[in-house]
Every structure is written in C-alpha cells, then in structure tokens.
Amino acid sequence: MRAVTPDRKWHTVPDALTHETASYSVEFDGDPAAGLPRLRIDPLGRELPLRLESGRWRADVDLAGIAPGRYTVGVSELVNGSYAPVDGRTAASELVLSAPLYVAWTLDFEGDAASDEAMANTAAIADGLGLRMTIMWNPRVWTTTQVDAARADAMLAWTKGRAARGDEVALHLHAWTDFVRDAGVTPRTAPSWSGRSDGYDVPLTAFDEGETRKLVDRAVALMTAHGLARPTTFRGGGLFANAANLRAVAAAGFTVDTSGAPAGAFGRLPLPWTLAKDAQPYHPSASDANAAGDLPLLEVPNIAGNTYGYTATSIQGTIRDDLAMLGPSGQVATARRALTLVSHPATIDDAERAAIEALFRAFEPYRYDRDAGPLRFVTLSELEKAYPR
C-alpha cells in the first residue's frame, strides 16, 4: 500500500507575514529509487523531487504563486523514459490552499481604573482560547488623581506581564482634560459624544495636527518612562480621527492606526469615517483619512464589533455578522480578509467574558492553529507586516 500524507491539511497563500511550505511524506511498498519518484500536484501538473530522509520519502511545496483552491497531491514515477502519474496504486492526498484570514482582538484601557477581577477575566479568555491581544494602554492614569497609584501600578504590572507573553502594547488616547493639560494643550469639553465635562468624550478631531502631536508625544514619553516599549499602534478615543490626527500619529513614528470604523455615529456625534461595513486595511491619504494614499501608516478599521455590555445571548448577532464576513467554515477563501474587534479590560465581568468566549469559540472551525481553516489570531503590529506598502 502506498500513501501520500500531509504534515497538515490547511495552508495559506504566502504574504509578507507568513510564508510556509506544504510538506508531504510518501510511503512505498518497496524501494522506489529506480523510478526517481516525484510529488505531483494536479491540476497544476507541478512536480517536485522526493528525497529520502530518515527512512521516509518527503517533499516540500513552495506555495508562492499558487492560487487559492483544492489540489490533488499524488506521485509520478519515471516510466519508459518519461514521468507519468502513479494512478490506482497510491492513496492521493489533498492540498487545501486558502487566502489568509486574520482576526485582531484589541483591548482599550480608557484612562480610568480597571479592577484585578476584570483584568483576570481578560487574561483568562486569551490564555484559555489561545488568543493574541493588542492592549491599548492609556497613560492618563499617571496624570490624574482619579486613579490611585496602587491601582495604576497593578494595571501596569498586568500589562507588562501580557507583553512578556507576546501580546502587543499600543497607545489609546481619550482627551481627558487633566491629561490634555499635562501635555501642554488647552483642554476641551466640547464637542462631545455624551455630554460629559471631563474631556473623556471629546473627539481627537477637536485637536489640530500640532496639538495631536503634543498629546501623542506626551503619552509615549509617559509610557517609556514607566518601562513600556515605545508603541507603534494607535487608536483615538471613540474611534475618532481625521487626516490631521493621522499625520501627527505617523510623524510620531507609529506604523498602524486603528481608529477607523464603518460610517455612522457614536453617541450624539457623527463619526469622521465614510468606510464600508467590511472595510479592509489600507494606507490612508495625508489629506483624507477615508481614502487610500501615501501616509506611512496602515489604517485597520474596526469592523468586527465592540463587546461592551454584551452577554452570551445578545452577542449572537455580532457572531452572525462576523461569520458572514469570513464565509462558510471549511471553504477556501479567495481573498485575504482582516477582522478587528474591540473590548475593554476594565469592563469584562463574567457576563461579558461569556459573550467574548462565545464569539471566539464561533471561530474554532476556521482556526489555522487547529488545522481547521485559514484564520490566524494576530496583533496589529503583526498585521502591519501582512499589508506592507
């Protein structure tokens, strides 16, 4: 009996983030050396020499240039001076090649206090389900009297612990009046999306490019002074940002912005975005954040939902919407897609934890690390590598 056995079933089209080969081993009844056997991929007709390695015949397939699809992997041998497929005597295998699907889970610290219980729930989700997180740190905790030093230290220690496990630490800014004043910028209380008076709900778009740069620079200085690595991913509070804000963010050395969102409103303010519901990452224009252009910054829109306030029952609509963007499980994706969703480490109580776990468990039939599909969980700094300029 002969058999072609893959090391794994699912593979993804190589991009700048991942470039893996498909590996196969072939069992023969006898010694096939005289036939100079080759691995054959149909309908491509591509053939690769098999090599004898530790008593097994093996071959590695470079997937570059192969279109997404399902391919038959068999064996050819030299017969009467030419190669011919070995039909009927070899149990062929299948090469499943899909465009990659990426999911990024982002966690916004808002600049107020997060409890140990909520942060423990957040970590338990990530560790229990094998997820990567992009933790959006907010340095306002160091410029206010509303968060005591012990609580700020606990939040920082948790964040450093997550970074040590491979999670990304990014920057998230709300225009709290105390933080804005600390950065040397005149605070605002209007416009606002919910009518508060502390600046939390003032959009970043209320600040010009120079003011935005001061806010960002002060935030980065606070983070590095407290032992965090310099961040490369940014998000404006409430998902507000415009071209002037993005120019400042890019000039400060950031390579990813994730303030983008589908067109709509947040609270009583219209969002500055005109993006589609399934908008994909792009490099924005320096003059129009909604248009593709030449900024050295990847815009990653948030299209997969916000888990705040959901339960395992109420999040079912979000799950259906997200799965619709991925397509049926088991199906080869013909185009690369990225889904980014938002949570908050300070709000993840038991009910929201159950909702988030329900959402991520719905992705199980797609997961690349389970060899079930083409979906990888990534941080936003990793995603930036997949979408180079």
C-alpha positions as CSV (number, residue, x, y, z in Angstrom):
1,M,0.0,0.0,0.0
2,R,1.3,3.5,-0.9
3,A,0.1,6.7,0.8
4,V,0.8,10.4,0.5
5,T,0.5,12.0,3.9
6,P,0.5,15.8,4.5
7,D,2.0,17.3,7.6
8,R,-1.2,19.4,7.9
9,K,-4.3,19.9,5.8
10,W,-4.8,23.7,5.6
11,H,-2.3,26.2,4.2
12,T,-2.5,29.9,3.4
13,V,-1.2,31.8,0.4
14,P,2.1,33.4,1.4
15,D,2.3,37.0,2.2
16,A,4.8,39.3,4.0
17,L,3.7,38.0,7.4
18,T,3.7,34.2,6.8
19,H,5.5,32.1,4.1
20,E,5.2,28.5,5.0
21,T,5.7,25.4,2.8
22,A,3.4,22.4,2.5
23,S,5.2,19.2,3.5
24,Y,4.3,15.7,2.4
25,S,5.7,12.2,3.1
26,V,5.1,9.2,0.8
27,E,5.1,5.5,1.8
28,F,6.1,2.9,-0.8
29,D,5.6,-0.8,-0.8
30,G,9.2,-1.4,-2.0
31,D,12.2,0.7,-2.9
32,P,11.1,3.3,-5.4
33,A,14.5,4.7,-6.1
34,A,14.8,3.3,-9.6
35,G,11.7,5.3,-10.6
36,L,13.1,8.6,-9.4
37,P,9.7,9.4,-7.8
38,R,8.3,12.9,-7.7
39,L,5.5,14.5,-5.8
40,R,2.8,15.7,-8.3
41,I,0.2,18.5,-7.8
42,D,-2.8,18.5,-10.0
43,P,-4.4,20.2,-11.9
44,L,-1.2,22.3,-11.8
45,G,0.9,19.5,-13.2
46,R,3.7,20.7,-10.9
47,E,6.3,18.0,-9.9
48,L,8.9,18.1,-7.2
49,P,11.6,15.5,-6.5
50,L,11.1,13.4,-3.4
51,R,14.1,13.0,-1.1
52,L,14.8,10.1,1.3
53,E,15.0,11.5,4.8
54,S,15.3,9.3,7.9
55,G,13.8,6.4,6.0
56,R,10.9,8.4,4.6
57,W,10.4,9.9,1.2
58,R,9.5,13.6,1.6
59,A,8.9,16.8,-0.4
60,D,8.2,20.5,0.5
61,V,6.0,22.6,-1.7
62,D,6.7,26.3,-2.0
63,L,3.2,27.8,-2.2
64,A,4.2,31.1,-3.7
65,G,2.3,31.8,-6.9
66,I,-0.3,29.1,-6.4
67,A,-3.9,30.4,-6.4
68,P,-6.3,29.5,-3.6
69,G,-8.0,26.2,-4.2
70,R,-8.1,22.5,-3.6
71,Y,-5.4,20.4,-5.3
72,T,-4.7,16.7,-5.6
73,V,-1.3,15.6,-4.4
74,G,0.0,12.3,-5.8
75,V,3.1,10.7,-7.1
76,S,4.8,10.4,-10.5
77,E,7.5,7.9,-11.5
78,L,9.8,7.5,-14.4
79,V,8.3,5.0,-16.8
80,N,9.9,4.3,-20.2
81,G,12.0,7.5,-20.0
82,S,9.2,9.9,-19.1
83,Y,7.3,10.7,-15.9
84,A,3.7,9.5,-15.5
85,P,1.3,9.7,-12.6
86,V,1.0,6.6,-10.4
87,D,-2.7,6.1,-10.5
88,G,-4.6,3.5,-8.6
89,R,-1.5,2.4,-6.6
90,T,-1.2,5.5,-4.4
91,A,-3.7,6.9,-2.0
92,A,-3.5,10.6,-3.1
93,S,-3.8,13.5,-0.7
94,E,-5.2,17.0,-0.9
95,L,-3.6,20.4,-0.7
96,V,-6.0,23.0,0.7
97,L,-4.7,26.4,0.0
98,S,-6.7,29.5,1.1
99,A,-6.1,33.2,1.3
100,P,-5.4,34.1,4.9
101,L,-8.0,35.3,7.3
102,Y,-6.8,37.5,10.2
103,V,-8.5,38.4,13.5
104,A,-7.1,41.0,15.9
105,W,-8.6,41.4,19.4
106,T,-7.9,44.9,20.7
107,L,-8.3,45.9,24.4
108,D,-8.8,49.5,25.2
109,F,-7.7,50.9,28.6
110,E,-9.8,54.1,28.9
111,G,-7.6,56.0,31.3
112,D,-9.7,55.1,34.4
113,A,-9.3,52.2,36.8
114,A,-9.5,48.6,35.9
115,S,-10.1,46.0,38.6
116,D,-8.0,42.9,39.2
117,E,-11.1,40.8,38.5
118,A,-11.8,42.3,35.1
119,M,-8.2,42.0,34.0
120,A,-8.1,38.4,35.2
121,N,-11.1,37.7,33.1
122,T,-9.4,39.3,30.1
123,A,-6.3,37.2,30.6
124,A,-8.3,34.0,31.1
125,I,-10.1,34.4,27.8
126,A,-6.8,34.9,25.9
127,D,-4.9,32.1,27.6
128,G,-7.9,29.7,27.7
129,L,-8.6,30.1,24.0
130,G,-5.0,30.7,22.8
131,L,-5.5,34.2,21.5
132,R,-3.2,37.1,20.9
133,M,-4.1,40.6,22.2
134,T,-3.3,44.2,21.2
135,I,-3.5,46.0,24.5
136,M,-4.3,49.7,24.0
137,W,-2.7,51.4,27.0
138,N,-3.9,54.8,28.2
139,P,-1.3,56.8,30.1
140,R,-3.9,59.2,31.6
141,V,-3.7,57.1,34.7
142,W,-0.5,58.9,35.6
143,T,-1.8,62.4,35.1
144,T,-5.0,62.2,37.2
145,T,-5.9,62.0,40.9
146,Q,-8.9,59.8,40.0
147,V,-6.8,56.6,39.7
148,D,-4.6,56.0,42.8
149,A,-1.0,55.0,42.4
150,A,-1.5,51.4,43.6
151,R,-4.3,50.8,41.0
152,A,-2.2,52.3,38.3
153,D,0.7,50.1,39.3
154,A,-1.5,47.0,39.3
155,M,-2.7,47.8,35.8
156,L,0.8,48.5,34.6
157,A,2.1,45.2,36.1
158,W,-0.7,43.3,34.3
159,T,0.1,45.0,31.0
160,K,3.9,44.2,31.3
161,G,3.0,40.6,32.1
162,R,0.9,40.4,29.0
163,A,3.7,41.9,26.9
164,A,6.1,39.3,28.3
165,R,3.7,36.7,26.9
166,G,3.9,38.2,23.4
167,D,0.9,40.5,23.4
168,E,1.3,43.9,21.8
169,V,1.1,47.1,23.9
170,A,-0.3,50.0,21.9
171,L,-1.5,53.5,22.6
172,H,-5.1,54.6,23.2
173,L,-6.0,58.3,23.9
174,H,-9.1,59.9,25.2
175,A,-9.0,63.7,25.6
176,W,-9.4,63.8,29.4
177,T,-8.9,67.4,30.5
178,D,-6.2,66.5,33.1
179,F,-4.1,64.6,30.5
180,V,-4.6,67.2,27.8
181,R,-3.4,69.9,30.2
182,D,-0.5,67.8,31.3
183,A,0.6,67.6,27.7
184,G,0.6,71.4,27.4
185,V,-2.5,71.6,25.3
186,T,-5.7,73.6,26.1
187,P,-8.4,71.2,27.3
188,R,-11.8,71.0,25.6
189,T,-15.2,69.9,26.9
190,A,-16.9,70.3,23.6
191,P,-17.8,68.9,21.1
192,S,-18.6,65.7,23.0
193,W,-20.4,62.5,22.2
194,S,-22.1,62.1,25.5
195,G,-22.2,65.5,27.3
196,R,-19.6,64.8,30.0
197,S,-17.5,67.6,31.3
198,D,-14.2,65.8,31.9
199,G,-13.0,65.7,28.3
200,Y,-13.3,61.9,28.0
201,D,-15.9,62.2,25.3
202,V,-14.2,64.9,23.3
203,P,-13.1,63.5,20.0
204,L,-9.5,63.7,18.9
205,T,-10.7,65.5,15.8
206,A,-11.2,68.6,18.0
207,F,-7.4,69.0,18.1
208,D,-5.3,70.1,15.2
209,E,-2.2,68.4,13.9
210,G,0.2,70.2,16.2
211,E,-1.9,69.6,19.3
212,T,-2.3,66.0,18.4
213,R,1.5,65.6,18.1
214,K,1.9,67.1,21.6
215,L,-0.7,64.7,23.1
216,V,0.9,61.7,21.4
217,D,4.4,62.7,22.3
218,R,3.5,63.2,26.0
219,A,1.7,59.8,26.0
220,V,4.7,58.0,24.6
221,A,7.1,59.7,27.0
222,L,4.9,58.6,29.9
223,M,4.8,55.0,28.7
224,T,8.5,54.7,28.1
225,A,9.3,56.4,31.4
226,H,7.2,53.6,33.1
227,G,9.1,50.8,31.4
228,L,6.8,50.1,28.5
229,A,8.2,49.7,25.0
230,R,7.6,52.5,22.5
231,P,4.2,51.7,20.9
232,T,3.7,51.5,17.1
233,T,-0.1,51.2,17.0
234,F,-2.5,54.0,17.9
235,R,-6.3,54.4,18.4
236,G,-8.2,57.6,19.1
237,G,-10.9,57.6,21.8
238,G,-14.4,56.7,20.5
239,L,-12.8,55.7,17.1
240,F,-12.4,59.4,16.2
241,A,-9.5,60.5,14.0
242,N,-9.1,62.6,10.8
243,A,-6.3,63.2,8.4
244,A,-4.7,65.9,10.6
245,N,-4.6,63.5,13.5
246,L,-3.2,60.7,11.4
247,R,-0.5,62.9,10.0
248,A,0.6,63.6,13.6
249,V,0.4,60.0,14.5
250,A,2.5,58.9,11.5
251,A,5.1,61.7,12.2
252,A,5.4,60.4,15.7
253,G,6.7,57.1,14.3
254,F,3.5,55.0,14.5
255,T,3.0,52.4,11.7
256,V,-0.6,51.4,12.5
257,D,-3.7,53.4,13.3
258,T,-6.9,51.6,14.3
259,S,-9.3,54.4,14.8
260,G,-11.2,53.6,11.6
261,A,-14.8,52.4,11.6
262,P,-17.7,52.0,9.2
263,A,-19.7,55.1,8.6
264,G,-22.1,56.1,11.3
265,A,-22.4,57.9,14.6
266,F,-21.0,57.5,18.1
267,G,-23.3,58.9,20.7
268,R,-24.5,62.3,19.5
269,L,-21.6,62.9,17.1
270,P,-21.2,61.6,13.6
271,L,-18.0,59.6,13.1
272,P,-15.5,61.1,10.7
273,W,-15.4,57.9,8.7
274,T,-17.2,57.0,5.5
275,L,-15.9,53.4,5.3
276,A,-17.9,50.4,4.3
277,K,-19.1,47.9,6.9
278,D,-16.5,45.4,5.8
279,A,-13.6,47.9,5.1
280,Q,-10.2,46.3,4.9
281,P,-6.8,47.7,5.9
282,Y,-5.3,50.4,3.7
283,H,-2.7,53.1,3.7
284,P,-4.6,56.4,4.0
285,S,-4.1,59.7,2.2
286,A,-2.4,62.5,4.1
287,S,-5.4,64.7,3.1
288,D,-8.3,62.3,3.5
289,A,-8.3,59.6,6.2
290,N,-11.0,57.7,4.3
291,A,-9.1,57.4,1.1
292,A,-6.1,55.4,0.1
293,G,-2.9,57.4,-0.2
294,D,0.7,57.8,0.8
295,L,0.8,58.1,4.6
296,P,3.3,55.6,6.0
297,L,0.6,54.2,8.3
298,L,-1.7,51.2,7.9
299,E,-5.3,52.0,8.8
300,V,-7.0,49.0,10.3
301,P,-10.8,49.6,10.5
302,N,-12.8,48.1,13.3
303,I,-15.4,46.0,11.6
304,A,-16.0,43.0,13.9
305,G,-17.8,44.7,16.7
306,N,-17.4,46.0,20.3
307,T,-18.1,43.5,23.0
308,Y,-19.0,46.1,25.7
309,G,-22.2,45.3,27.5
310,Y,-22.9,42.0,25.7
311,T,-23.9,38.7,27.1
312,A,-23.6,35.2,25.5
313,T,-27.1,35.6,24.2
314,S,-27.1,39.2,23.0
315,I,-23.8,38.8,21.1
316,Q,-25.3,36.3,18.7
317,G,-26.0,39.0,16.1
318,T,-22.4,40.1,16.2
319,I,-21.3,36.5,15.8
320,R,-23.5,36.0,12.7
321,D,-22.2,39.2,11.2
322,D,-18.6,38.3,11.7
323,L,-19.0,34.8,10.3
324,A,-20.8,36.2,7.3
325,M,-17.7,38.2,6.5
326,L,-15.5,35.1,6.9
327,G,-17.7,32.9,4.7
328,P,-18.7,29.3,5.5
329,S,-16.3,27.2,7.5
330,G,-14.4,24.7,5.5
331,Q,-14.5,26.9,2.5
332,V,-11.3,28.2,0.8
333,A,-11.1,31.9,1.0
334,T,-10.2,33.5,-2.3
335,A,-9.3,36.9,-0.9
336,R,-7.4,37.9,2.2
337,R,-9.5,39.5,5.0
338,A,-8.9,41.1,8.4
339,L,-11.4,41.5,11.2
340,T,-10.6,43.7,14.2
341,L,-12.8,43.8,17.3
342,V,-12.8,46.0,20.4
343,S,-13.1,45.1,24.1
344,H,-12.1,46.9,27.3
345,P,-10.1,45.3,30.2
346,A,-12.0,47.3,32.8
347,T,-15.5,46.1,31.8
348,I,-15.0,42.4,31.3
349,D,-17.2,41.0,34.0
350,D,-18.5,37.4,34.0
351,A,-21.3,38.2,31.6
352,E,-19.1,40.0,29.0
353,R,-16.5,37.3,29.4
354,A,-19.1,34.7,28.4
355,A,-20.0,36.8,25.4
356,I,-16.4,37.1,24.2
357,E,-15.8,33.4,24.7
358,A,-18.9,32.6,22.7
359,L,-17.7,34.9,19.9
360,F,-14.2,33.4,19.8
361,R,-15.5,29.8,20.0
362,A,-17.5,30.5,16.9
363,F,-14.2,31.0,15.1
364,E,-13.0,27.5,16.1
365,P,-13.9,25.8,12.7
366,Y,-11.7,28.4,10.9
367,R,-8.6,28.3,13.0
368,Y,-5.3,27.7,11.4
369,D,-3.6,26.6,14.6
370,R,-6.2,23.8,14.9
371,D,-5.6,22.9,11.2
372,A,-9.3,23.6,10.7
373,G,-9.1,26.6,8.4
374,P,-7.1,29.7,7.3
375,L,-7.8,32.0,10.3
376,R,-4.9,33.3,12.4
377,F,-5.2,35.5,15.5
378,V,-2.7,38.3,15.3
379,T,-1.7,41.5,16.9
380,L,-2.0,44.7,14.9
381,S,1.8,45.1,14.7
382,E,1.9,41.6,13.0
383,L,-1.0,42.6,10.7
384,E,1.0,45.6,9.6
385,K,3.6,43.2,8.2
386,A,1.0,41.4,6.1
387,Y,0.0,44.7,4.4
388,P,3.3,46.4,3.5
389,R,3.3,49.5,1.3
